Amino acid sequence: MCAAPADSGVSFDTGDETELILENLDQFIEQEIEPLEDEHEALLANPRVGHEEDGRLTDEYLDLIETVRKTSAEAGFYAMNMPEDVGGSGVSTVTWYRAITHVFSKGRGLNEHVLAGPEGPKPLLLLADDEQRTEYVEPVVRGEQSTAFAQTEPTAGSDSPAMQTSAERDGDEWILNGQKQWITNAPYADFAQVFARTSPPDEAGRYGGITCFIVEEDEWELGSINNTPAQLGQQAELRFDDVRIPNERVLGEVGDAFYAAMDFLSLGRLELGAQAVGLADYVLDRATEYAQEREAFGQPIGNFQQVSSKVARGRANRYAADSAGLRCAWAMDRDRPVVEETSIFKWLATQTYWNAADAAVQIHGGNGLSEEYGFMDHLNYARLLRIVEGTDELQLNTIAKQNGLLE
């Protein structure tokens, strides 16, 4: 076969710059993160040790996370996908995707906080004016503060335009009332990006009339902690009772927040899908090692087709999901529409991780159910990823609508 021409338009080459970033990430995790994990092994190994009775993370655990976040930011990794003018490195979406999959291929632990997640800066914050960037955006990029994206409500999840939280203009202020739920990092955020209706749908349309406000931590009431398995203490309910927000804390344009959020939703789905691809890699590696070492009926259990086929299917699905993720990231770097592509990727990647985690539990047998091995934690986290940033059903509906169905 002849070599593909250089201008073929398709390349899966990692590239020298990205390869160097991945190598430096490995060194950073080995030198900075792994010693912290060894030092605090008892705290990290048992979720009952790292949480208060109500589910909140202990101060010791929070200090560890903050240390990782700040150290990573100082090393130039934490928010390297953000533009240079707010303190990031402006790396490509493809590089960001590869970095996330690479870090999460090492499993779950403190390494999860090396790269910015829901608590960190997202492109929506780039709508901030100069004063907002200085006060809110740049400290989050540096890992000195954290934030939360508050859109979901008890009766408005995937159907976010149906939100009931409202804000009414009163001179130079807005009066905010409502409730948000399942908000990641809500118990610990320095501020939240809160979405509220500022005009009714019959005036502004279903998707118009929604505004985003920067709300500081002392301005909301923290409700129940949503203790989801695999993310204990990470989400919570926020309540707003006649909270007065100065007009200078409107993020972006009044009434346009839903459209702005949808523009950036694709990145969130890419990031979660990248996590799923990396974690699928991790659990499949562990399952493969175990299948080679564990013997039954006089031979390694990996010699049995019922075991080997679980790993083989997982590898095939992981390969397909990773290819889809790279294609999405490549298209996003070129400002191409990716609504269908990111829905396909998010659905495929989270299904892949879910099936791989389930296979790992099954291959490990009784050991797979024990806390010592941690595979049930992966299964719970994989289940969570199939809901956040749009459920499985929403992704499939989006794909169908992009192809002229469900109109």
C-alpha positions in Angstrom: 0.0 0.0 0.0 1.2 3.5 -0.8 1.6 6.1 2.0 -1.3 8.6 2.4 -0.5 12.0 1.0 0.5 14.7 3.5 -2.6 16.7 2.6 -5.1 13.9 3.1 -6.9 15.8 5.8 -6.9 12.9 8.3 -4.3 12.5 11.0 -4.2 10.8 14.3 -0.6 12.0 15.0 -0.4 13.3 18.6 2.0 16.0 17.6 5.2 17.1 19.3 3.7 19.8 21.5 0.9 17.6 22.7 3.2 14.7 23.3 5.4 16.9 25.5 2.4 18.0 27.5 1.4 14.4 28.1 4.9 13.5 29.2 5.0 16.5 31.5 1.6 15.5 32.9 3.0 12.0 33.7 6.0 13.6 35.5 3.7 16.0 37.4 1.4 13.3 38.6 4.3 11.1 39.6 6.2 13.8 41.5 3.3 15.9 42.9 0.1 13.8 43.1 1.2 10.3 43.9 3.2 11.3 47.0 0.1 13.1 48.2 -2.0 10.0 47.7 0.5 7.9 49.5 0.6 10.3 52.4 -3.2 10.4 52.7 -3.9 6.8 51.7 -6.3 6.1 54.6 -8.3 9.2 53.9 -8.6 8.6 50.1 -9.2 4.8 50.2 -12.4 4.9 52.3 -15.2 7.4 51.4 -16.6 7.3 55.0 -13.3 8.8 56.3 -13.2 11.7 53.9 -16.8 12.9 54.5 -18.7 14.5 57.3 -22.0 12.9 58.5 -24.1 15.0 56.1 -21.9 13.9 53.2 -19.8 17.0 52.8 -16.1 16.6 52.2 -13.9 17.1 55.3 -11.7 20.1 55.5 -8.7 17.8 55.1 -10.0 16.4 51.9 -10.9 19.9 50.6 -7.4 21.1 51.4 -5.9 18.3 49.4 -8.1 19.1 46.4 -7.2 22.8 46.6 -3.5 21.9 46.8 -3.7 19.8 43.7 -5.7 22.5 41.8 -3.3 25.3 42.7 -0.2 23.2 42.1 -1.5 22.1 38.7 -2.4 25.7 37.8 1.1 26.9 38.8 2.6 24.2 36.5 0.4 25.4 33.6 -1.9 22.4 33.4 -5.1 23.1 35.2 -6.9 25.5 32.8 -4.5 25.3 29.8 -7.4 25.2 27.4 -8.5 28.8 28.4 -7.1 31.8 26.4 -3.8 33.3 27.4 -5.5 36.7 28.2 -7.1 35.2 31.2 -4.2 33.1 32.3 -4.5 29.9 30.3 -2.3 28.5 27.5 -4.8 28.4 24.7 -4.1 24.8 23.8 -6.2 23.2 21.1 -9.4 21.3 21.8 -7.7 18.2 20.5 -4.8 18.6 22.9 -7.3 19.3 25.8 -9.2 16.1 24.8 -6.0 14.0 24.8 -4.9 15.4 28.1 -8.2 14.5 29.8 -8.3 11.0 28.4 -4.6 10.6 29.4 -5.1 11.7 33.0 -8.2 9.7 33.6 -6.6 6.5 32.1 -4.8 6.5 35.4 -8.0 5.9 37.3 -9.9 7.9 39.9 -8.1 9.8 42.7 -6.5 13.1 43.2 -5.5 13.1 39.6 -9.1 13.9 38.8 -8.4 17.5 40.0 -5.3 18.1 37.9 -7.4 19.4 35.0 -10.3 21.8 35.4 -13.7 20.2 35.8 -17.1 21.6 36.7 -15.5 23.7 39.5 -13.1 25.3 37.1 -13.3 27.9 34.3 -15.5 27.2 31.3 -15.9 29.3 28.1 -19.1 30.8 29.4 -17.0 32.8 31.7 -15.3 34.5 28.7 -18.5 36.5 28.4 -17.3 38.4 31.5 -16.3 42.1 31.2 -12.9 43.3 32.2 -13.8 43.9 35.9 -15.5 40.5 36.1 -12.5 38.8 34.5 -10.2 40.3 37.1 -12.4 39.5 40.1 -13.9 36.1 39.1 -12.4 34.5 36.1 -8.7 34.8 36.6 -8.7 33.6 40.2 -10.5 30.4 39.0 -8.0 29.9 36.2 -5.2 30.2 38.8 -7.0 27.6 40.9 -7.3 30.0 43.8 -11.2 30.0 43.7 -13.8 27.6 42.4 -17.2 28.0 40.8 -20.4 26.2 40.0 -22.7 26.1 37.0 -26.2 26.4 38.4 -28.9 25.7 35.8 -30.6 22.4 36.8 -33.7 22.6 39.0 -35.9 20.0 40.7 -38.4 20.1 37.9 -36.2 21.3 35.1 -33.2 19.1 34.2 -32.9 18.3 30.5 -35.8 20.7 29.9 -33.8 23.6 31.2 -35.9 26.4 29.5 -38.7 25.4 31.8 -36.8 26.7 34.8 -38.8 28.5 37.5 -35.9 30.5 39.1 -36.6 34.2 38.3 -34.9 37.5 38.6 -36.8 40.9 38.6 -35.1 44.2 37.8 -35.2 46.7 40.6 -33.2 49.8 39.7 -29.5 48.9 39.6 -30.2 45.5 41.1 -31.9 42.2 40.4 -34.0 40.3 42.9 -33.3 36.6 42.5 -35.7 33.9 43.7 -35.7 30.2 43.1 -34.0 26.8 43.7 -31.3 24.9 41.9 -30.4 21.2 42.5 -27.7 18.7 41.6 -25.2 21.6 41.3 -21.7 20.2 41.2 -19.2 21.9 43.6 -22.1 23.9 45.1 -21.1 23.2 48.8 -17.6 24.7 48.2 -17.9 27.2 45.4 -16.7 30.8 45.9 -19.4 31.9 43.4 -21.9 30.3 41.1 -23.1 31.1 37.6 -26.9 31.1 38.2 -29.5 31.0 35.4 -32.8 32.7 35.9 -35.8 33.8 33.9 -35.8 37.6 33.5 -38.6 37.6 30.9 -41.6 35.2 30.6 -41.6 32.7 27.6 -44.7 34.4 26.1 -42.7 37.6 25.7 -39.2 36.3 24.9 -39.9 32.9 23.5 -39.1 29.5 25.0 -35.3 29.9 24.8 -35.1 33.7 25.3 -35.5 35.8 28.4 -32.9 33.7 30.5 -30.0 35.6 32.1 -26.9 34.4 33.9 -25.8 36.1 37.1 -22.6 35.8 39.1 -23.8 35.0 42.6 -21.3 34.9 45.6 -21.3 32.1 48.2 -22.7 34.3 51.0 -25.8 35.1 48.9 -27.4 31.7 48.7 -28.7 29.2 51.2 -27.2 25.8 50.8 -29.9 23.2 50.9 -29.6 19.4 50.9 -26.4 17.7 50.0 -27.0 15.3 47.1 -25.0 12.3 48.1 -24.7 10.5 44.8 -22.6 7.3 45.0 -19.1 7.8 43.5 -19.5 11.6 44.0 -20.5 11.8 47.7 -20.8 15.4 48.8 -20.1 16.9 45.4 -23.5 18.2 44.5 -26.0 20.2 46.5 -29.2 22.3 46.3 -29.0 26.1 46.2 -31.9 28.3 47.4 -32.3 32.0 46.6 -34.8 34.0 48.6 -35.1 37.7 47.5 -31.3 37.8 46.9 -30.3 41.2 45.5 -27.7 41.0 42.8 -26.1 44.2 41.4 -26.5 44.7 37.7 -22.7 44.6 37.2 -22.8 40.9 38.0 -24.9 40.0 35.0 -22.7 37.6 32.9 -23.1 38.4 29.2 -26.2 40.0 27.8 -29.5 40.1 29.6 -31.9 37.5 28.1 -29.3 35.7 26.0 -27.8 33.2 28.6 -29.5 30.1 27.3 -28.2 30.6 23.8 -24.7 31.3 25.2 -24.8 28.2 27.4 -25.9 26.0 24.5 -22.9 27.3 22.5 -20.6 25.9 25.1 -22.5 22.7 26.0 -20.7 20.7 23.3 -17.4 21.3 25.1 -18.9 19.9 28.4 -20.1 16.8 26.6 -16.6 16.4 25.0 -14.9 16.7 28.4 -17.2 14.1 30.1 -16.8 11.8 27.1 -13.1 12.1 27.4 -13.2 11.2 31.0 -15.3 8.1 30.1 -12.8 7.0 27.4 -9.9 7.4 29.8 -11.6 5.5 32.6 -12.7 2.8 30.3 -9.1 2.3 29.4 -8.2 2.0 33.1 -10.8 -0.5 34.1 -10.1 -2.6 31.0 -6.4 -2.7 31.8 -7.2 -3.8 35.3 -9.6 -6.5 34.1 -7.0 -7.7 31.6 -4.3 -8.0 34.2 -6.6 -9.9 36.5 -7.8 -12.3 33.8 -4.1 -13.1 33.1 -3.2 -13.8 36.7 -6.4 -15.3 38.2 -6.6 -19.1 37.7 -9.6 -21.3 37.7 -10.0 -24.9 36.5 -6.3 -25.1 36.1 -5.7 -22.1 33.8 -6.0 -18.3 33.7 -9.6 -17.2 33.4 -8.6 -15.1 30.4 -8.4 -18.3 28.4 -12.2 -18.7 28.7 -14.1 -17.1 25.9 -16.8 -15.7 28.1 -14.1 -13.6 29.9 -11.9 -12.7 27.0 -14.8 -11.6 24.9 -15.8 -9.0 27.6 -12.4 -7.4 27.3 -12.4 -7.6 23.5 -15.8 -5.9 23.2 -14.7 -3.3 25.6 -11.5 -2.6 23.6 -13.4 -2.3 20.4 -15.9 0.1 21.8 -13.2 2.1 23.5 -11.4 2.4 20.1 -14.6 3.6 18.4 -15.4 6.1 21.2 -11.9 7.6 21.2 -12.0 8.0 17.4 -15.3 9.8 17.7 -13.9 12.0 20.4 -10.9 13.0 18.4 -13.1 13.8 15.4 -15.4 16.0 17.6 -12.4 17.9 19.1 -10.9 18.3 15.6 -14.2 19.8 14.3 -14.5 22.1 17.3 -11.0 23.5 16.7 -12.3 24.5 13.2 -15.5 26.1 14.5 -17.7 23.5 12.7 -21.2 22.6 14.0 -20.9 19.6 16.3 -24.3 19.3 17.9 -24.9 15.8 16.5 -21.3 14.7 16.8 -20.9 15.6 20.5 -24.2 13.8 21.3 -23.0 10.7 19.4 -19.7 10.9 21.3 -21.1 11.5 24.7 -23.6 8.7 24.3 -21.0 6.3 22.9 -18.3 7.1 25.4 -20.4 6.8 28.5 -22.0 3.6 27.3 -18.5 2.2 26.7 -17.3 3.1 30.2 -20.5 1.7 31.7 -20.1 -1.6 29.9 -16.4 -1.8 30.6 -16.9 -1.1 34.3 -19.6 -3.7 34.5 -17.3 -6.2 32.7 -14.5 -5.5 35.2 -16.8 -6.2 38.1 -18.0 -9.4 36.5 -14.4 -10.6 35.6 -13.3 -9.9 39.2 -16.2 -11.9 40.6 -16.6 -11.4 44.4 -13.6 -9.1 44.4 -15.3 -6.8 41.9 -17.9 -6.1 44.5 -15.5 -5.2 47.3 -14.5 -1.6 48.2 -10.9 -2.7 48.1 -10.9 -3.1 44.3 -13.0 0.0 43.6 -14.8 -1.3 40.6 -18.3 -0.6 42.0 -17.2 3.0 42.4 -16.4 3.0 38.7 -19.8 1.4 37.9 -21.6 4.1 40.0 -19.6 6.9 38.3 -20.2 5.5 34.9 -24.0 5.5 35.7 -23.7 9.1 36.7 -22.0 10.1 33.5 -25.0 8.7 31.5 -27.2 11.4 33.1 -25.2 14.6 33.5 -24.7 17.0 30.6 -27.8 15.5 29.0 -29.1 12.0 29.6 -28.7 9.0 27.2 -32.3 9.6 26.0 -31.6 13.3 25.3 -28.5 12.5 23.3 -30.4 10.0 21.2 -33.2 12.5 20.7 -30.7 15.1 19.6 -29.2 12.7 17.1 -32.6 11.9 15.7 -33.6 15.5 15.4 -30.4 16.3 13.6 -31.5 13.8 11.0 -35.0 15.1 10.5 -36.9 12.9 13.0 -38.9 13.7 16.1 -40.0 17.1 14.7 
